[in-house]
C-alpha cells in the first residue's frame, strides 16, 4: 500500500501514450483481420494464375481511387452504416437481430407509400413525413420479435428470421398484385416495382451525381446512437441488460420493457436505412431491392465491434469492397465471388479473434472489453 501511495504520478507524455493506446487498441483486431484476409486473398489469386497486384490496384481504384469511385462507395456504404447501427444496438442489449432485412423492407414500404400517395406538398414537409414513416415501419416490425422475446421467451433469432420472410413476401405481393393494383405501378410492364415517389419526397443530391443527403443522415444517426448508448439512462439500461439481465433486474430495471425497446429501436434504424435507399437512390421499391443487405449489416456490425463511431469506417470498407469488385474483376479477369471470399475471411477472423491475436501476438482481452452479442437460447 505504501509503495502504491508513493508511486510517481504519470508524466504528460505517458498520459498521451496511454490515451493513444486506449484509442487504438480496439482497432487492432479489425485492422489485422482485414489485412490477413487480403493477404490470403492475394495468395488465392496467385495460385489461380492471376495477377494479385492488378486485382488489388483495380479494387482500390474502383472504390477510392477517383472522385467518382469515392462517391459510388459512399452511396453504396450509406445503408450498411445505418443498418449496421441497427444490428450493433441490438448486440449492445444482448440481442441478435437477424431481422434487419425484414425491417428494411418494412421501413421502405411505409416510406414509399407516403412518398407517392401524398402529392402537392412542399419538400420541407414531405421529406420529414416519409422519413418518419420509414422509421415507424421499422420500429413496429422490430417491436414484434422484441415483444415475443420479452413476454414468451421466444428467441429473437428464430422470430426475426421468420419475419424476414414475411416482410419480403408481403412486399412482393403488394408490388406484384394486379387485381387490383395495390402498390405496383400500372405503367411498369415488368410489374417489379412500386409507383415512383413524388419529386417533393426525394432526398436532395449533388447535381450530376448519385450522392444524396442520406450520408448526412447516416452521420447524424451515428452520433445519436453513440449519445443514446453512452450518455443517457436508456442507453445504460440497454447495456446493463445486455451484460447481465439478472443484475439489471436486481437493480430495479424493467428488463422486458428494455428488450422490447432495444428491438424496436434497432428496427427503427433499419427502417431508416430502407427509407433512405428508396428516397435517395431508386425513388421506388423493387421486390428484390434489399437482397442480402440485412445480413451484410450483421457483418458490418461485427467488424465495428458494435461501436457506433467505428460503424462509419466499417460500412465504408464493406461498400468499398463491393464497389471496387467490378473493376477488380475486369483488371485481373477474376470472378467477383473472390470479394465474397475476402469478406467471409474478414468476418471469420473477427469472430475467431484468438487466431489474429495468436498470429500477431496481441494480448487477450479483459472481461470488461468483451462485447455481448447474444446470451444464448432460452435466456
TORNUDO-447249 format. One record per residue (C-alpha): x, y, z; residue number from 1. Coordinates in pm, whole numbers, padded with zeros to 5 digits. Each point is the difference from the previous one (the first is absolute). Layout:
BEGIN
<atom px="X" py="Y" pz="Z" num="NUM"/>
...
// end
This chain:
BEGIN
<atom px="00000" py="00000" pz="00000" num="1"/>
<atom px="00287" py="00233" pz="00084" num="2"/>
<atom px="00169" py="-00072" pz="-00333" num="3"/>
<atom px="-00323" py="00076" pz="-00183" num="4"/>
<atom px="-00044" py="00325" pz="00192" num="5"/>
<atom px="00358" py="00105" pz="-00073" num="6"/>
<atom px="-00016" py="-00093" pz="-00371" num="7"/>
<atom px="00094" py="00291" pz="-00225" num="8"/>
<atom px="-00276" py="00184" pz="-00183" num="9"/>
<atom px="-00012" py="-00082" pz="-00373" num="10"/>
<atom px="00168" py="00262" pz="-00214" num="11"/>
<atom px="-00172" py="00188" pz="-00281" num="12"/>
<atom px="00164" py="-00217" pz="-00267" num="13"/>
<atom px="-00105" py="-00322" pz="00173" num="14"/>
<atom px="-00359" py="00124" pz="00025" num="15"/>
<atom px="00001" py="00073" pz="-00373" num="16"/>
<atom px="00148" py="-00344" pz="-00071" num="17"/>
<atom px="-00268" py="-00169" pz="00211" num="18"/>
<atom px="-00274" py="00202" pz="-00170" num="19"/>
<atom px="00128" py="-00094" pz="-00347" num="20"/>
<atom px="00032" py="-00365" pz="00101" num="21"/>
<atom px="-00352" py="-00002" pz="00144" num="22"/>
<atom px="-00129" py="00169" pz="-00318" num="23"/>
<atom px="00175" py="-00235" pz="-00244" num="24"/>
<atom px="-00032" py="-00326" pz="00192" num="25"/>
<atom px="-00359" py="-00078" pz="-00114" num="26"/>
<atom px="00109" py="00057" pz="-00361" num="27"/>
<atom px="00281" py="-00256" pz="00000" num="28"/>
<atom px="-00210" py="-00312" pz="-00051" num="29"/>
<atom px="-00218" py="00143" pz="-00283" num="30"/>
<atom px="00310" py="00142" pz="-00172" num="31"/>
<atom px="00195" py="-00325" pz="00015" num="32"/>
<atom px="-00310" py="-00202" pz="-00093" num="33"/>
<atom px="-00039" py="00206" pz="-00320" num="34"/>
<atom px="00373" py="-00014" pz="-00071" num="35"/>
<atom px="00019" py="-00377" pz="00049" num="36"/>
<atom px="-00308" py="-00057" pz="-00217" num="37"/>
<atom px="00155" py="00207" pz="-00280" num="38"/>
<atom px="00327" py="-00193" pz="00025" num="39"/>
<atom px="-00180" py="-00333" pz="-00024" num="40"/>
<atom px="-00205" py="00139" pz="-00289" num="41"/>
<atom px="00323" py="00097" pz="-00181" num="42"/>
<atom px="00133" py="-00353" pz="00049" num="43"/>
<atom px="-00321" py="-00146" pz="-00146" num="44"/>
<atom px="00023" py="00232" pz="-00301" num="45"/>
<atom px="00365" py="-00094" pz="-00057" num="46"/>
<atom px="-00075" py="-00372" pz="00025" num="47"/>
<atom px="-00265" py="00036" pz="-00273" num="48"/>
<atom px="00261" py="00153" pz="-00231" num="49"/>
<atom px="-00133" py="00357" pz="00011" num="50"/>
<atom px="00180" py="00322" pz="00093" num="51"/>
<atom px="-00086" py="00092" pz="00358" num="52"/>
<atom px="00163" py="00342" pz="-00032" num="53"/>
<atom px="-00222" py="00090" pz="-00297" num="54"/>
<atom px="-00300" py="-00134" pz="00191" num="55"/>
<atom px="00059" py="00212" pz="00309" num="56"/>
<atom px="00094" py="00310" pz="-00200" num="57"/>
<atom px="-00332" py="-00041" pz="-00182" num="58"/>
<atom px="-00177" py="-00048" pz="00333" num="59"/>
<atom px="00150" py="00322" pz="00137" num="60"/>
<atom px="-00063" py="00206" pz="-00313" num="61"/>
<atom px="-00355" py="-00128" pz="-00028" num="62"/>
<atom px="-00081" py="00089" pz="00359" num="63"/>
<atom px="00211" py="00299" pz="00109" num="64"/>
<atom px="00235" py="00078" pz="-00289" num="65"/>
<atom px="-00201" py="00278" pz="-00170" num="66"/>
<atom px="-00258" py="00258" pz="00111" num="67"/>
<atom px="-00271" py="-00190" pz="-00187" num="68"/>
<atom px="00101" py="-00327" pz="00166" num="69"/>
<atom px="-00004" py="00166" pz="00343" num="70"/>
<atom px="-00352" py="00130" pz="-00063" num="71"/>
<atom px="-00116" py="-00345" pz="-00112" num="72"/>
<atom px="00155" py="-00155" pz="00311" num="73"/>
<atom px="-00164" py="00252" pz="00233" num="74"/>
<atom px="-00341" py="-00056" pz="-00161" num="75"/>
<atom px="00046" py="-00378" pz="00021" num="76"/>
<atom px="00120" py="00021" pz="00360" num="77"/>
<atom px="-00279" py="00218" pz="00141" num="78"/>
<atom px="-00257" py="-00278" pz="00058" num="79"/>
<atom px="00273" py="-00223" pz="00147" num="80"/>
<atom px="00090" py="00266" pz="00256" num="81"/>
<atom px="-00359" py="00057" pz="00112" num="82"/>
<atom px="-00100" py="-00369" pz="-00005" num="83"/>
<atom px="00325" py="-00084" pz="00181" num="84"/>
<atom px="-00100" py="00245" pz="00273" num="85"/>
<atom px="-00330" py="-00188" pz="00025" num="86"/>
<atom px="00166" py="-00337" pz="00050" num="87"/>
<atom px="00268" py="00144" pz="00229" num="88"/>
<atom px="-00258" py="00158" pz="00229" num="89"/>
<atom px="-00163" py="-00341" pz="00036" num="90"/>
<atom px="00338" py="-00155" pz="00081" num="91"/>
<atom px="00053" py="00256" pz="00276" num="92"/>
<atom px="-00325" py="-00116" pz="00158" num="93"/>
<atom px="00102" py="-00365" pz="-00032" num="94"/>
<atom px="-00241" py="-00062" pz="-00288" num="95"/>
<atom px="00084" py="-00152" pz="-00338" num="96"/>
<atom px="-00214" py="00188" pz="-00248" num="97"/>
<atom px="00012" py="-00204" pz="-00321" num="98"/>
<atom px="-00314" py="00177" pz="-00118" num="99"/>
<atom px="00162" py="00315" pz="-00138" num="100"/>
<atom px="-00094" py="-00100" pz="-00353" num="101"/>
<atom px="-00369" py="-00035" pz="00083" num="102"/>
<atom px="00012" py="00329" pz="00191" num="103"/>
<atom px="00164" py="00164" pz="-00304" num="104"/>
<atom px="-00294" py="-00113" pz="-00213" num="105"/>
<atom px="-00254" py="00112" pz="00259" num="106"/>
<atom px="00152" py="00347" pz="00025" num="107"/>
<atom px="00036" py="00034" pz="-00376" num="108"/>
<atom px="-00361" py="-00112" pz="-00058" num="109"/>
<atom px="-00138" py="00257" pz="00245" num="110"/>
<atom px="00223" py="00271" pz="-00144" num="111"/>
<atom px="-00077" py="-00065" pz="-00365" num="112"/>
<atom px="-00375" py="-00009" pz="00067" num="113"/>
<atom px="00010" py="00342" pz="00165" num="114"/>
<atom px="00236" py="00115" pz="-00275" num="115"/>
<atom px="-00233" py="-00067" pz="-00292" num="116"/>
<atom px="-00345" py="00021" pz="00162" num="117"/>
<atom px="00039" py="00356" pz="00128" num="118"/>
<atom px="00033" py="00261" pz="-00272" num="119"/>
<atom px="00021" py="00376" pz="-00019" num="120"/>
<atom px="00180" py="00081" pz="00324" num="121"/>
<atom px="00343" py="00168" pz="00027" num="122"/>
<atom px="00315" py="-00209" pz="00041" num="123"/>
<atom px="00074" py="00154" pz="00339" num="124"/>
<atom px="-00313" py="-00177" pz="00129" num="125"/>
<atom px="-00010" py="-00305" pz="-00225" num="126"/>
<atom px="00356" py="-00123" pz="00060" num="127"/>
<atom px="-00034" py="-00005" pz="00382" num="128"/>
<atom px="-00334" py="-00177" pz="-00038" num="129"/>
<atom px="00144" py="-00284" pz="-00209" num="130"/>
<atom px="00301" py="-00032" pz="00232" num="131"/>
<atom px="-00232" py="-00023" pz="00302" num="132"/>
<atom px="-00208" py="-00259" pz="-00185" num="133"/>
<atom px="00310" py="-00209" pz="-00070" num="134"/>
<atom px="00108" py="00021" pz="00363" num="135"/>
<atom px="-00348" py="-00100" pz="00114" num="136"/>
<atom px="-00012" py="-00303" pz="-00232" num="137"/>
<atom px="00332" py="-00132" pz="00127" num="138"/>
<atom px="-00089" py="00081" pz="00361" num="139"/>
<atom px="-00321" py="-00205" pz="-00016" num="140"/>
<atom px="00165" py="-00291" pz="-00182" num="141"/>
<atom px="00282" py="-00008" pz="00255" num="142"/>
<atom px="-00236" py="00027" pz="00297" num="143"/>
<atom px="-00176" py="-00326" pz="-00094" num="144"/>
<atom px="00294" py="-00236" pz="00074" num="145"/>
<atom px="00091" py="00218" pz="00298" num="146"/>
<atom px="-00348" py="-00046" pz="00148" num="147"/>
<atom px="00006" py="-00375" pz="-00067" num="148"/>
<atom px="00343" py="-00027" pz="00162" num="149"/>
<atom px="-00100" py="00201" pz="00306" num="150"/>
<atom px="-00341" py="-00157" pz="00059" num="151"/>
<atom px="00038" py="-00361" pz="-00116" num="152"/>
<atom px="00377" py="-00059" pz="-00003" num="153"/>
<atom px="-00007" py="-00079" pz="-00373" num="154"/>
<atom px="00353" py="00049" pz="-00133" num="155"/>
<atom px="00049" py="00307" pz="-00215" num="156"/>
<atom px="00213" py="-00187" pz="-00255" num="157"/>
<atom px="-00286" py="-00229" pz="-00101" num="158"/>
<atom px="-00262" py="00275" pz="00009" num="159"/>
<atom px="00204" py="00249" pz="-00203" num="160"/>
<atom px="00089" py="-00260" pz="-00265" num="161"/>
<atom px="-00368" py="-00087" pz="-00042" num="162"/>
<atom px="-00097" py="00368" pz="-00009" num="163"/>
<atom px="00257" py="00053" pz="-00276" num="164"/>
<atom px="-00187" py="-00246" pz="-00220" num="165"/>
<atom px="-00334" py="00157" pz="00088" num="166"/>
<atom px="00120" py="00352" pz="-00081" num="167"/>
<atom px="00163" py="-00102" pz="-00329" num="168"/>
<atom px="-00299" py="-00201" pz="-00123" num="169"/>
<atom px="-00248" py="00261" pz="00119" num="170"/>
<atom px="00190" py="00270" pz="-00189" num="171"/>
<atom px="00013" py="-00219" pz="-00308" num="172"/>
<atom px="-00377" py="-00055" pz="00016" num="173"/>
<atom px="-00072" py="00372" pz="00048" num="174"/>
<atom px="00213" py="00082" pz="-00304" num="175"/>
<atom px="-00102" py="-00279" pz="-00237" num="176"/>
<atom px="-00371" py="-00016" pz="00077" num="177"/>
<atom px="-00201" py="00116" pz="-00305" num="178"/>
<atom px="-00361" py="-00082" pz="00086" num="179"/>
<atom px="-00014" py="00263" pz="00131" num="180"/>
<atom px="00331" py="00187" pz="-00007" num="181"/>
<atom px="00107" py="00064" pz="00358" num="182"/>
<atom px="00343" py="00165" pz="-00002" num="183"/>
<atom px="00116" py="-00109" pz="-00343" num="184"/>
<atom px="00032" py="00246" pz="-00288" num="185"/>
<atom px="-00251" py="-00070" pz="-00280" num="186"/>
<atom px="00241" py="00172" pz="-00241" num="187"/>
<atom px="00279" py="-00246" pz="00079" num="188"/>
<atom px="-00019" py="-00290" pz="-00246" num="189"/>
<atom px="00223" py="-00223" pz="00210" num="190"/>
<atom px="-00216" py="00047" pz="00312" num="191"/>
<atom px="00312" py="-00007" pz="00215" num="192"/>
<atom px="-00019" py="00335" pz="00177" num="193"/>
<atom px="-00232" py="00241" pz="00177" num="194"/>
<atom px="-00110" py="00337" pz="-00131" num="195"/>
<atom px="00271" py="00266" pz="00003" num="196"/>
<atom px="-00007" py="00235" pz="00296" num="197"/>
<atom px="-00079" py="00367" pz="-00057" num="198"/>
<atom px="00282" py="00242" pz="-00076" num="199"/>
<atom px="-00068" py="00173" pz="00329" num="200"/>
<atom px="00079" py="-00322" pz="00191" num="201"/>
<atom px="00342" py="-00063" pz="-00156" num="202"/>
<atom px="00317" py="00068" pz="00194" num="203"/>
<atom px="00204" py="00285" pz="-00150" num="204"/>
<atom px="00315" py="-00108" pz="-00184" num="205"/>
<atom px="00307" py="00169" pz="-00143" num="206"/>
<atom px="-00086" py="00080" pz="-00362" num="207"/>
<atom px="00151" py="-00248" pz="-00244" num="208"/>
<atom px="00072" py="-00261" pz="00269" num="209"/>
<atom px="-00185" py="-00257" pz="00207" num="210"/>
<atom px="00133" py="00145" pz="00327" num="211"/>
<atom px="-00306" py="00094" pz="00204" num="212"/>
<atom px="-00046" py="00138" pz="00349" num="213"/>
<atom px="-00058" py="-00351" pz="00135" num="214"/>
<atom px="00368" py="-00007" pz="00095" num="215"/>
<atom px="-00066" py="00300" pz="00229" num="216"/>
<atom px="-00284" py="-00198" pz="00156" num="217"/>
<atom px="00240" py="-00291" pz="00054" num="218"/>
<atom px="00249" py="00229" pz="00175" num="219"/>
<atom px="-00271" py="00155" pz="00217" num="220"/>
<atom px="-00136" py="-00341" pz="00097" num="221"/>
<atom px="00351" py="-00118" pz="00091" num="222"/>
<atom px="00042" py="00287" pz="00245" num="223"/>
<atom px="-00355" py="-00045" pz="00129" num="224"/>
<atom px="00048" py="-00371" pz="00070" num="225"/>
<atom px="00331" py="00070" pz="00174" num="226"/>
<atom px="-00166" py="00265" pz="00215" num="227"/>
<atom px="-00292" py="-00231" pz="00076" num="228"/>
<atom px="00220" py="-00291" pz="00105" num="229"/>
<atom px="00259" py="00187" pz="00205" num="230"/>
<atom px="-00163" py="00323" pz="00117" num="231"/>
<atom px="-00357" py="-00095" pz="00093" num="232"/>
<atom px="-00178" py="-00211" pz="00259" num="233"/>
<atom px="-00165" py="-00203" pz="-00276" num="234"/>
<atom px="00338" py="-00086" pz="-00148" num="235"/>
<atom px="00136" py="-00100" pz="00341" num="236"/>
<atom px="-00296" py="-00231" pz="00050" num="237"/>
<atom px="00044" py="-00152" pz="-00347" num="238"/>
<atom px="00366" py="-00076" pz="00065" num="239"/>
<atom px="-00067" py="-00128" pz="00351" num="240"/>
<atom px="-00272" py="-00238" pz="-00119" num="241"/>
<atom px="00234" py="-00114" pz="-00277" num="242"/>
<atom px="00281" py="-00070" pz="00245" num="243"/>
<atom px="-00203" py="-00162" pz="00279" num="244"/>
<atom px="-00380" py="-00003" pz="-00002" num="245"/>
<atom px="-00015" py="-00152" pz="00348" num="246"/>
<atom px="00207" py="00282" pz="00147" num="247"/>
<atom px="-00209" py="00253" pz="-00192" num="248"/>
<atom px="-00319" py="-00150" pz="00141" num="249"/>
<atom px="00148" py="00002" pz="00352" num="250"/>
<atom px="00086" py="00370" pz="-00048" num="251"/>
<atom px="-00365" py="00075" pz="-00071" num="252"/>
<atom px="00013" py="00028" pz="-00377" num="253"/>
<atom px="-00299" py="-00115" pz="-00206" num="254"/>
<atom px="00174" py="-00268" pz="-00208" num="255"/>
<atom px="-00299" py="-00097" pz="-00224" num="256"/>
<atom px="-00066" py="00364" pz="-00086" num="257"/>
<atom px="00369" py="00053" pz="-00078" num="258"/>
<atom px="00005" py="-00303" pz="-00231" num="259"/>
<atom px="-00304" py="00125" pz="-00193" num="260"/>
<atom px="00147" py="00349" pz="-00022" num="261"/>
<atom px="00338" py="-00129" pz="-00119" num="262"/>
<atom px="-00153" py="-00205" pz="-00281" num="263"/>
<atom px="-00237" py="00281" pz="-00096" num="264"/>
<atom px="00281" py="00257" pz="-00018" num="265"/>
<atom px="00213" py="-00245" pz="-00195" num="266"/>
<atom px="-00286" py="-00050" pz="-00243" num="267"/>
<atom px="-00051" py="00376" pz="-00025" num="268"/>
<atom px="00360" py="00049" pz="-00110" num="269"/>
<atom px="-00031" py="-00276" pz="-00259" num="270"/>
<atom px="-00325" py="00158" pz="-00122" num="271"/>
<atom px="00181" py="00331" pz="-00043" num="272"/>
<atom px="00267" py="-00176" pz="-00205" num="273"/>
<atom px="-00271" py="-00141" pz="-00227" num="274"/>
<atom px="-00176" py="00335" pz="-00030" num="275"/>
<atom px="00327" py="00176" pz="-00083" num="276"/>
<atom px="00074" py="-00236" pz="-00287" num="277"/>
<atom px="-00345" py="00041" pz="-00150" num="278"/>
<atom px="-00009" py="00378" pz="00038" num="279"/>
<atom px="00358" py="00064" pz="-00108" num="280"/>
<atom px="00086" py="-00265" pz="-00259" num="281"/>
<atom px="-00281" py="-00185" pz="-00177" num="282"/>
<atom px="-00303" py="00222" pz="00085" num="283"/>
<atom px="-00211" py="-00317" pz="-00013" num="284"/>
<atom px="00003" py="-00335" pz="00178" num="285"/>
<atom px="00087" py="-00320" pz="-00184" num="286"/>
<atom px="-00087" py="-00346" pz="00127" num="287"/>
<atom px="00365" py="-00109" pz="00024" num="288"/>
<atom px="00154" py="00338" pz="00080" num="289"/>
<atom px="00156" py="-00089" pz="00337" num="290"/>
<atom px="00104" py="-00358" pz="-00074" num="291"/>
<atom px="00283" py="-00087" pz="00240" num="292"/>
<atom px="00039" py="00353" pz="00141" num="293"/>
<atom px="-00135" py="-00091" pz="00341" num="294"/>
<atom px="00247" py="-00285" pz="00039" num="295"/>
<atom px="00287" py="00220" pz="-00119" num="296"/>
<atom px="-00102" py="00238" pz="00279" num="297"/>
<atom px="00079" py="-00275" pz="00252" num="298"/>
<atom px="00349" py="-00026" pz="-00147" num="299"/>
<atom px="00046" py="00377" pz="00014" num="300"/>
<atom px="-00108" py="00008" pz="00366" num="301"/>
<atom px="00239" py="-00284" pz="00086" num="302"/>
<atom px="00287" py="00172" pz="-00178" num="303"/>
<atom px="-00070" py="00319" pz="00196" num="304"/>
<atom px="-00036" py="-00205" pz="00319" num="305"/>
<atom px="-00334" py="00179" pz="00053" num="306"/>
<atom px="00175" py="00335" pz="00049" num="307"/>
<atom px="-00224" py="00268" pz="-00157" num="308"/>
<atom px="00291" py="00224" pz="-00103" num="309"/>
<atom px="00193" py="-00290" pz="-00154" num="310"/>
<atom px="-00312" py="-00089" pz="-00200" num="311"/>
<atom px="00083" py="00275" pz="-00251" num="312"/>
<atom px="00342" py="-00147" pz="-00085" num="313"/>
<atom px="-00143" py="-00353" pz="00000" num="314"/>
<atom px="-00283" py="00096" pz="-00235" num="315"/>
<atom px="00236" py="00186" pz="-00233" num="316"/>
<atom px="00229" py="-00301" pz="-00015" num="317"/>
<atom px="-00288" py="-00234" pz="-00078" num="318"/>
<atom px="-00141" py="00235" pz="-00262" num="319"/>
<atom px="00347" py="00050" pz="-00147" num="320"/>
<atom px="00057" py="-00371" pz="-00040" num="321"/>
<atom px="-00327" py="-00038" pz="-00189" num="322"/>
<atom px="00047" py="00312" pz="-00212" num="323"/>
<atom px="00360" py="-00076" pz="-00094" num="324"/>
<atom px="-00072" py="-00365" pz="-00077" num="325"/>
<atom px="-00124" py="00089" pz="-00349" num="326"/>
<atom px="00325" py="00164" pz="-00113" num="327"/>
<atom px="00201" py="-00267" pz="00181" num="328"/>
<atom px="-00185" py="-00263" pz="-00199" num="329"/>
<atom px="00083" py="00171" pz="-00330" num="330"/>
<atom px="00363" py="00083" pz="00076" num="331"/>
<atom px="00101" py="-00346" pz="00120" num="332"/>
<atom px="-00262" py="-00209" pz="-00183" num="333"/>
<atom px="-00126" py="-00137" pz="00328" num="334"/>
<atom px="-00336" py="-00119" pz="00122" num="335"/>
<atom px="-00177" py="00259" pz="00213" num="336"/>
<atom px="-00056" py="-00282" pz="00250" num="337"/>
<atom px="00356" py="00055" pz="00121" num="338"/>
<atom px="-00122" py="00310" pz="00184" num="339"/>
<atom px="-00252" py="-00221" pz="00179" num="340"/>
<atom px="00290" py="-00224" pz="00106" num="341"/>
<atom px="00193" py="00299" pz="00136" num="342"/>
<atom px="-00309" py="00123" pz="00186" num="343"/>
<atom px="-00056" py="-00345" pz="00148" num="344"/>
<atom px="00363" py="-00016" pz="00115" num="345"/>
<atom px="-00030" py="00342" pz="00164" num="346"/>
<atom px="-00303" py="-00108" pz="00197" num="347"/>
<atom px="00161" py="-00332" pz="00092" num="348"/>
<atom px="00305" py="00177" pz="00144" num="349"/>
<atom px="-00220" py="00250" pz="00183" num="350"/>
<atom px="-00216" py="-00275" pz="00151" num="351"/>
<atom px="00297" py="-00226" pz="00083" num="352"/>
<atom px="00226" py="00283" pz="00108" num="353"/>
<atom px="00225" py="-00235" pz="00197" num="354"/>
<atom px="00150" py="-00104" pz="-00336" num="355"/>
<atom px="00100" py="00360" pz="-00072" num="356"/>
<atom px="00126" py="00050" pz="00355" num="357"/>
<atom px="00215" py="-00310" pz="-00029" num="358"/>
<atom px="00145" py="00094" pz="-00341" num="359"/>
<atom px="00087" py="00358" pz="00098" num="360"/>
<atom px="00070" py="-00063" pz="00370" num="361"/>
<atom px="-00276" py="00230" pz="00127" num="362"/>
<atom px="-00095" py="-00036" pz="00366" num="363"/>
<atom px="-00329" py="-00164" pz="00093" num="364"/>
<atom px="-00298" py="00222" pz="00069" num="365"/>
<atom px="-00102" py="00091" pz="00351" num="366"/>
<atom px="-00354" py="-00099" pz="00103" num="367"/>
<atom px="-00098" py="00368" pz="-00004" num="368"/>
<atom px="00095" py="00020" pz="-00368" num="369"/>
<atom px="-00230" py="-00281" pz="-00108" num="370"/>
<atom px="-00297" py="00084" pz="-00219" num="371"/>
<atom px="-00322" py="-00184" pz="00073" num="372"/>
<atom px="-00146" py="-00127" pz="-00327" num="373"/>
<atom px="-00268" py="-00238" pz="00126" num="374"/>
<atom px="-00062" py="-00171" pz="00331" num="375"/>
<atom px="-00104" py="-00328" pz="-00157" num="376"/>
<atom px="-00313" py="-00207" pz="-00028" num="377"/>
<atom px="-00262" py="00017" pz="00268" num="378"/>
<atom px="00153" py="00298" pz="00177" num="379"/>
// end
